[in-house]
């Protein structure tokens, strides 16, 4: 596939494993160890697949387009350089272990489109500080979803329709 590279940026186009509208570990390069990497995904991407960016320690920023509806299991697990993430209002599912061990994350906003937060989704994100809001749209929170997020001081639980919640 075609990949356009600008300084410290990778743009994925429709020819880069988008025929099934998702990105997985076979369609990206894990070469962000210099700590200067950021990624911009094009609007064709509907799902960030399993293990897509897992272990990309040098990844510091990613722009997720509003076409993305699901963040797959372990999609960003172990991305220690990632300091913040903007999850667009199109995402409905944050799968299990999606951001596990992203200890560099200091803030995250869960949009009102998310209905499911998987097991261990943010486990080990001990860099998260302050308050976190669980929106009303969430109906399911998996086991240990926020385990070891020791910097969080407040969780605003607005998910009044949540019917399934695991341990923390």
N, C-alpha and C positions, 0 to 999 in steps of 0.2 A: 504494500500500500504506500501511498504518498504521505510524507510527513514534512511539514514546513517547520523549520527551526529558526527562531530569532534568538538573540542573546538571552540565555537563561529561560526561554519559553518554548514549550512544545505545543503546537496547535494540531489537533487531530481533525482530520477531514472525513467526509463521507466515504472515502476509499480506504480508510484505516479501520477495518473490522467493524464497520457500521452496518453491513448488510443485515445483521440481526439486531441492530440498534442498541448494542451494549459494548462496554469496554471491559476486558478481562486481562489477566496477567500475561496473556500471549500478545496483546496489542499495544503494550507500552514498554518503555525502556526504563530500567531501574538505575539510572545513572545520575542521581541527584546527591551524591555523597559530598559534594563541595558546599552544600548548604545554601546554594543560590538558585535552586530550581523552583519554578512554578509552572503550572499547567493551566491551559485554557481549553476546555472541551467545547466542541461545536454543538449547536442546537439539535443535531440529529440524534444525539445520545439519549436513550430513554432509561438505561440502567447502567450503573457502575457495578460491574460484575465482581464476583468473588475473587479475593486476593489481588484485585487490580493494581493497587498501589501499596500493598502490604510490604512493610520493611523499607520503604523509601525514606530513609532517615534525613536526607538532604532536601526533601520536598518541604518548602516553607509556605507555599500558598497554592490554592487551586480555585479556579472559578468554575463552579458547577452551573450549567445552563438550566433554564426553567423547563427544559424538555425532560429532565431526569425525574423519574417517578420512584425509583428504588435505589438504595445504596446497599449493595450486596454484602454477604458475610465476609468479615475480615478485609473489606475493601481498603481501609486505611490503617489497619492494625499495625502498631509499631512505628508509625510515622512521627518520630520524636521531634522533628524540626517544625512540624505543623503547629502554628501558634493560635490560629483562629480559623473558623470555617463558616461560610455562609451557606446554610442549607436552604435552597430555594423553596418557595411555597408550592411547588409541584410535587415534592417528595412525599410519598405516602408511607413508605416503609424504610426504617433503618434496621437492617438485618443484624443478626447476632454477630458480636465481636467487631462490628463495623469500624469503631474508633478505639478499640481496646489498646491500652498501653500508649496512647498518644499523650505522653506526659508533658509535652510542650504546649498543649492546648490550654489557653487561659480563659477562653470564652466560647460558648456555643449557643446559638439560638435555634430552638426546635420550632419550626413553623406550624401554623394551625392546620396544615394539610396532613401532617403525620398522624397515622392511625395506629401504627405498631412500632414499638421499640424493642428490639430483640435481646436475647440473653447476652450479658456481658458487653452490650453495645458501647458503653463508655467506661467500662471497668478499667481501673488503673490510670485514669486521666486525672492524676493528682495535682496537676497544674491549674485545673479549673478552680476559679475563685469567685466569691460573692454569691449571687443568686442564680438559680436556674428555674425556668418556668416550664412546666409540663402543660401543654395546651389542652383545651377542651376536646379537641379532635381525637386524642389518644384513647384507644379502647383496650390496648394490650401493652403491658410492660413485662419483659422477660425477667428471668432469674438474674440477680446480681448485675442488673443493667448499669448501676452507678456505683458499684463496689469500689472502694478505695479512692473515691473522689473526695479526699480529705480536706481540700481547700474550699469546698462549697459550704457556705454558712447558712443558706436558705434555699429551700425548694418550694416554689409556689406551685401547688398541685391543683390545677384547674380542670383536670380530666374527670369531670363528674360522670361521664359515660364509660369510664374504664371498668371493664368486667373481668379482666384477668391481670393479676399482678403477682410477680414472683418476689422472692426475698431480695433484700438489698445488700 
